[in-house]
Amino acid sequence: MPYFFCRLLPPRPGFPGDASAEELRLMQEHGTYWREQAARGIAIAFGPVLDPAGAWGLGVAEASGEDEIRMLTEGDPVIRAGLGFRFEIHPMPSLILRDAQSSARNSA
């Protein structure tokens, strides 16, 4: 299955520092949505990036193709709300993942 890099761009440069109560609620739903995708084995990593030029969201996911990843990103609550969030999606021809032993080392 192909991998995809998904970059979530916020509605404005000051986000999340100037987020409204509705946007904060949607971000909670956004997190729940991608945790569910991780539990399904689709989302590999998702989280915020505190870039000095402006925060944005990073995601790496495994999907059957561009149609599926677009369907998943369009299903994100922050996108469905129509408040100006948007995803950039880029195919990744390969991905190096750490093995289970490396992961176990971090939990010790």
Buried (B, 14 or more C-beta within 10 A) or exposed (E): EBBBBBBBBBBEEEBEEEBEEEBEEBBEBBBEBBEEBBEEEBBBEBEBEEEEEBBBBBBBBBBEEEEBBBEBBEEBBBBEBEBEBEBEBEEEEEEEEEEEEEEEEEEE
